Amino acid sequence: MTESGNRYDLLPDLKELEQKIFEAINNTDCDLDTIFEALQGVMTFYMSGLCPDCRKNVARTLKRDIPRMLWTAKKFAAEHPQLSEHHHYH
């Protein structure tokens, strides 16, 4: 993240890509289990195009970012309680 805290400053196409992904997901009747499996499949597919070292780096970065993702998810859940309507994990 940049000093301003906006990750879009470093990756200007990121916001547009995220929006397209959100729109695709919002236009489906899939439950969250299926959505997460699909996202993992897409990530795996694109990781296959990387060299082994880069794949490991992407996986390390994802693992490192999981605590931040959980913190952000908790914050979003509080701001958007309607999201829990689609919860199926247990």
trRosetta pair geometry for C-beta under 8 A, 3 or more apart (Angstrom, degrees):
i j d omega theta_ij theta_ji phi_ij phi_ji
1 5 5.6 10 166 -141 131 38
1 6 7.1 131 -159 52 92 18
1 7 5.1 -66 -105 -77 77 78
1 10 7.6 -140 -128 -4 26 128
2 5 7.0 -77 73 -7 66 17
2 6 6.0 -22 47 58 109 68
2 7 7.4 166 3 -96 81 31
2 9 4.3 -37 -1 71 149 141
2 10 5.9 174 -47 -41 101 96
4 9 6.2 110 49 -39 121 149
6 9 4.8 94 92 -22 98 102
7 10 6.1 -53 -169 35 54 105
7 11 6.6 -8 152 33 82 103
7 14 6.7 -69 123 95 98 160
8 11 6.4 -83 -135 70 37 68
8 12 6.4 66 175 -112 78 41
8 14 5.7 -144 -111 66 68 110
8 15 4.7 24 -119 -43 129 113
9 12 7.8 3 -151 -72 16 73
11 14 3.8 65 112 -28 113 120
12 15 7.2 -45 -174 19 42 101
13 16 5.5 -61 -162 44 55 112
13 17 5.9 53 145 -22 82 108
14 17 5.8 -60 -146 40 30 108
14 18 6.1 31 158 -19 67 108
15 18 5.8 -54 -145 38 28 112
15 19 6.3 32 154 -22 62 106
16 19 5.7 -53 -149 33 30 114
16 20 6.6 30 153 -19 63 103
17 20 5.7 -53 -151 34 34 111
17 21 6.5 33 152 -17 66 104
18 21 5.6 -56 -150 37 33 111
18 22 6.2 36 152 -20 67 105
19 22 5.6 -51 -146 36 32 113
19 23 6.3 33 154 -20 64 105
20 23 5.7 -52 -147 36 31 112
20 24 6.4 32 154 -20 64 105
21 24 5.8 -54 -149 35 31 111
21 25 6.3 25 155 -14 65 108
22 25 5.9 -61 -147 41 29 107
22 26 5.9 25 157 -18 67 112
23 26 5.8 -57 -139 40 28 109
23 27 6.3 18 161 -12 63 112
24 27 6.1 -68 -150 41 25 104
24 28 7.1 21 153 -22 60 112
25 28 6.0 -66 -157 29 35 112
25 30 7.6 -83 -151 56 71 114
25 35 5.7 61 -140 -134 115 122
28 35 7.6 153 81 -87 134 97
30 34 4.0 -114 -172 87 113 130
30 35 5.4 140 110 -55 121 80
30 38 7.4 26 151 -12 168 138
31 34 5.4 95 57 12 67 101
31 35 7.2 -127 105 -6 35 93
31 86 6.1 175 -148 -175 64 89
31 88 5.0 29 167 -12 133 147
32 35 5.3 -54 -142 38 38 115
32 36 6.2 36 160 -18 70 103
32 86 5.0 120 -38 132 102 103
32 87 6.3 -6 15 -111 148 35
32 88 5.7 174 47 23 96 95
32 89 6.9 -74 96 -24 123 96
33 36 6.2 -60 -153 37 26 105
33 37 6.4 23 152 -16 63 109
33 88 5.2 -70 -26 81 107 126
33 89 6.7 149 -79 -69 89 78
34 37 5.7 -55 -146 38 32 112
34 38 6.2 34 154 -20 66 106
35 38 5.7 -56 -150 36 29 111
35 39 6.4 28 154 -18 65 105
36 39 5.7 -52 -145 37 33 111
36 40 6.3 35 155 -19 65 105
37 40 5.7 -54 -148 37 31 112
37 41 6.4 35 151 -22 64 106
38 41 5.5 -53 -149 34 32 114
38 42 6.5 32 154 -18 65 103
39 42 5.8 -52 -148 35 33 110
39 43 6.4 33 153 -18 65 106
40 43 5.7 -54 -147 38 32 111
40 44 6.2 34 154 -21 66 107
41 44 5.7 -54 -145 36 29 112
41 45 6.3 34 155 -22 64 105
42 45 5.7 -52 -149 33 31 114
42 46 6.6 19 158 -8 64 107
43 46 6.2 -64 -149 43 29 102
43 47 6.1 32 153 -23 66 109
44 47 5.6 -54 -143 36 30 113
44 48 6.7 41 153 -32 61 99
45 48 5.9 -51 -163 17 31 116
45 49 7.9 27 146 -16 57 98
46 49 5.9 -46 -165 24 46 113
46 50 7.7 47 142 -22 63 99
47 50 5.6 -52 -164 23 49 116
47 55 5.0 87 179 -126 101 92
47 58 5.8 -153 -114 79 104 151
47 59 7.7 64 -137 -52 145 89
48 55 7.9 44 -86 -97 27 126
50 54 3.8 -122 179 94 118 118
50 55 4.8 157 87 -58 117 73
50 58 6.6 137 28 -12 171 134
51 54 4.9 87 53 12 76 105
51 55 7.1 -136 94 -9 36 88
52 55 5.5 -52 -146 32 32 115
52 56 6.5 32 156 -18 64 103
53 56 5.8 -54 -153 35 32 111
53 57 6.5 33 149 -20 65 105
54 57 5.4 -51 -147 36 36 114
54 58 6.4 39 153 -21 67 101
55 58 5.8 -53 -150 34 31 110
55 59 6.4 28 152 -16 64 107
56 59 5.6 -57 -148 40 32 111
56 60 6.2 35 153 -21 67 105
57 60 5.6 -51 -143 36 31 112
57 61 6.3 33 155 -20 64 105
58 61 5.8 -54 -149 35 29 112
58 62 6.4 30 152 -19 63 105
59 62 5.7 -53 -148 36 32 112
59 63 6.3 32 154 -18 65 106
60 63 5.7 -56 -147 39 31 111
60 64 6.1 32 154 -20 66 108
61 64 5.6 -54 -145 37 30 112
61 65 6.1 22 157 -15 64 113
62 65 5.9 -64 -145 41 28 107
62 66 7.0 52 152 -51 61 87
63 66 6.0 -27 -159 -11 34 116
65 68 5.2 -59 -164 46 65 113
65 69 5.7 71 138 -30 85 102
66 69 5.3 -53 -143 36 34 115
66 70 6.3 35 158 -20 67 102
67 70 5.7 -53 -148 35 32 111
67 71 6.4 31 154 -18 65 105
68 71 5.6 -53 -147 37 33 112
68 72 6.1 31 155 -16 67 108
69 72 5.8 -57 -145 41 29 109
69 73 6.1 33 154 -23 64 107
70 73 5.6 -51 -143 35 30 114
70 74 6.5 34 155 -22 62 102
71 74 5.8 -53 -154 31 30 112
71 75 6.6 29 149 -17 62 106
72 75 5.5 -54 -152 37 35 114
72 76 6.3 33 152 -16 68 106
73 76 5.7 -54 -144 40 32 110
73 77 6.1 38 154 -26 65 105
74 77 5.6 -51 -146 32 29 115
74 78 6.7 29 154 -18 61 103
75 78 6.0 -56 -156 33 30 110
75 79 6.5 18 151 -9 64 111
76 79 5.6 -64 -147 45 34 107
76 80 5.7 -18 169 26 74 112
76 83 7.1 27 134 4 98 162
77 80 6.7 -76 -126 62 21 75
77 81 7.1 59 172 -98 61 49
77 83 6.2 -110 -116 66 64 126
77 84 6.6 68 -152 -55 100 103
78 81 7.5 3 -151 -65 22 81
80 83 4.8 59 118 -19 105 112
81 84 6.0 -38 -174 17 59 112
82 85 5.6 -20 -175 -5 58 119
83 86 6.6 -59 -178 31 50 103
83 87 7.9 74 131 -48 67 91
84 87 4.9 -14 -163 -20 62 125
